[in-house]
Amino acid sequence: MKSSPISYPATEPFNFAGVDVQNYSSARVAVFPVPYSSTTYWKSTTKEGPRSIIESSRHMELWDEELGKDTSQVGIYTMPELEVSKNSPLETTQRIEKVVASLLKDKKLPLMLGGEHSITLGAVMACAKKYPASQLSVLQLDAHTDSRSEFEGTKYHHGCTMRRVVEDLKASVTHVGIRSTSEEEQSFLKKSKKNHVFYAPACAGRPDIPVEEIIATLAKNVYITIDLDVLDLGIMPAVGTPEPGGIGWYETLNLIKNVAKERNIVGFDIVELAPIPGMEGPNFLAAKLAYKILGYIFS
Ligand SMILES: [Mn+2]
């Protein structure tokens, strides 16, 4: 399906990975861009995240050096951007849930691009309708646990997302790369049996990420949410709420590669990219991270 009726040397189409032919029925991956940044109080450019990731992804090599294959061959279909609600975060959440539920029904792997972290809840709600809560885990890579009960007047704030997953959806959450929490979250997390917290290695005084220990906490089906602020600020300065002391590129890939080997990944998202004008590195990193994860899932 070429979009132009006239043949001429055109640049890569504007879709994730810049694939020439998009075919929904044969695609195994559906990229779902959600340009939402309503509850982010510091840097609000996260709504530009999805477009920046897609733009950068058009310039990636589609051949994966490590895996020795062209991952895009599995079929990647980029959906139009979601029109987010101007009324309430809950309404946006419900719109997301509906779309992701349809993608799961159509047997697509949802790859959601944010946008602020509150969008994850809608996707997990859809997964929780398909998989029993006891067999569903969220693996959250993040500097923050996002486990407040309520924040700035809403339970659907991006600082509350994981609390909703545990309390409302009854799924478990494994938090990795954490290095900033609040007193309220600490007392909740200490009591909760459904939360597993792994601090960033440098923060926890250990040399690396305990991959096997992390995987042992995960149920059979895993939804992965990556808040880019989990990464070291040096490689990922373009985030909504920057926090020093994050994890590295290869550490992140190694963790996800092993999770993909041992568990069923039912969907994932990459959130909180707040593009910095003129700085392409972080956008490209986010795009390549998404592509690498697809490669691991479909190996
Ligand atoms: Mn965060």
Residues whose N, C-alpha, C, O or C-beta is under 5 A from the ligand:
A	BS01	MN	D142 A143 H144 D227 D229
